[in-house]
Amino acid sequence: MLRAVNRVVLGLAGAVLVCAGGAVLAAGLDLGVPSWWPWRGPDAVLLSESARRRWGWVVVIAVLAAVVLLALGWLLAQLRRPRLDEVLVDSRDGDSAVLRGRALEGAVEAEAEAVDGVSRARVRLTGRRTAPSARVSMLLEPHASPAEALSRLRDGALKHARDSAGLPSLPTEAHLRAAKHPPRRVT
């Protein structure tokens, strides 16, 4: 609910800013503007001479840049996929239970780190509580086979998580990185 309200407010603020900018541009290009609009025609200025002397262009530009950066940051925060707080588990008796998302992430991480050649694993669940998806980041030791690590992840940790939560599927995006080892001296 909060996310929807947040997006509506962001959309309205964007629409107001686009309309105001369009109206100022229309007045600057000497196109038709309403009679109540404060700037009419290409000779009208947004800031009077006294306001420019008092505040200075540097302050005006800095404030506008800060507003644009804050708006862009807010927009990017809206587009970020949030972490899943809970997963709806099918208890196979007609009812359902709720499992904490962090608990399922921790179980998958622990099982993935137990795979030979995986030194560290991080799991993040996203999506809806009835249809979650996973993002797995694994750090592989230099001797590890990426194909084997992926197949063990798929057939082990992810299959167990999917089966224990009663999920029909658990789409997963896996990111693998090789761990750097210290240089060895050859004699």
DAHUCOR-V843002 format. One record per residue. RES is the residue in three letters. SS is DSSP state (helix for helix, strand for strand, loop for the rest). Layout:
# DAHUCOR-V843002
<<RES & SS> <RES & SS>>
This chain:
# DAHUCOR-V843002
<<MET & loop> <LEU & helix> <ARG & helix> <ALA & helix> <VAL & helix> <ASN & helix> <ARG & helix> <VAL & helix> <VAL & helix> <LEU & helix> <GLY & helix> <LEU & helix> <ALA & helix> <GLY & helix> <ALA & helix> <VAL & helix> <LEU & helix> <VAL & helix> <CYS & helix> <ALA & helix> <GLY & helix> <GLY & helix> <ALA & helix> <VAL & helix> <LEU & helix> <ALA & helix> <ALA & helix> <GLY & helix> <LEU & loop> <ASP & loop> <LEU & loop> <GLY & loop> <VAL & loop> <PRO & loop> <SER & loop> <TRP & loop> <TRP & loop> <PRO & loop> <TRP & loop> <ARG & loop> <GLY & loop> <PRO & loop> <ASP & loop> <ALA & loop> <VAL & loop> <LEU & loop> <LEU & loop> <SER & loop> <GLU & helix> <SER & helix> <ALA & helix> <ARG & helix> <ARG & helix> <ARG & helix> <TRP & helix> <GLY & helix> <TRP & helix> <VAL & helix> <VAL & helix> <VAL & helix> <ILE & helix> <ALA & helix> <VAL & helix> <LEU & helix> <ALA & helix> <ALA & helix> <VAL & helix> <VAL & helix> <LEU & helix> <LEU & helix> <ALA & helix> <LEU & helix> <GLY & helix> <TRP & helix> <LEU & helix> <LEU & helix> <ALA & helix> <GLN & helix> <LEU & helix> <ARG & loop> <ARG & loop> <PRO & loop> <ARG & loop> <LEU & loop> <ASP & loop> <GLU & strand> <VAL & strand> <LEU & strand> <VAL & strand> <ASP & strand> <SER & loop> <ARG & loop> <ASP & loop> <GLY & loop> <ASP & loop> <SER & strand> <ALA & strand> <VAL & strand> <LEU & strand> <ARG & strand> <GLY & helix> <ARG & helix> <ALA & helix> <LEU & helix> <GLU & helix> <GLY & helix> <ALA & helix> <VAL & helix> <GLU & helix> <ALA & helix> <GLU & helix> <ALA & helix> <GLU & helix> <ALA & loop> <VAL & loop> <ASP & loop> <GLY & loop> <VAL & strand> <SER & strand> <ARG & strand> <ALA & strand> <ARG & strand> <VAL & strand> <ARG & strand> <LEU & strand> <THR & strand> <GLY & strand> <ARG & loop> <ARG & loop> <THR & loop> <ALA & loop> <PRO & strand> <SER & strand> <ALA & strand> <ARG & strand> <VAL & strand> <SER & strand> <MET & strand> <LEU & strand> <LEU & strand> <GLU & loop> <PRO & loop> <HIS & loop> <ALA & loop> <SER & loop> <PRO & helix> <ALA & helix> <GLU & helix> <ALA & helix> <LEU & helix> <SER & helix> <ARG & helix> <LEU & helix> <ARG & helix> <ASP & helix> <GLY & helix> <ALA & helix> <LEU & helix> <LYS & helix> <HIS & helix> <ALA & helix> <ARG & helix> <ASP & helix> <SER & helix> <ALA & helix> <GLY & loop> <LEU & loop> <PRO & loop> <SER & loop> <LEU & loop> <PRO & loop> <THR & strand> <GLU & strand> <ALA & strand> <HIS & strand> <LEU & strand> <ARG & strand> <ALA & strand> <ALA & loop> <LYS & loop> <HIS & loop> <PRO & loop> <PRO & loop> <ARG & loop> <ARG & loop> <VAL & loop> <THR & loop>>
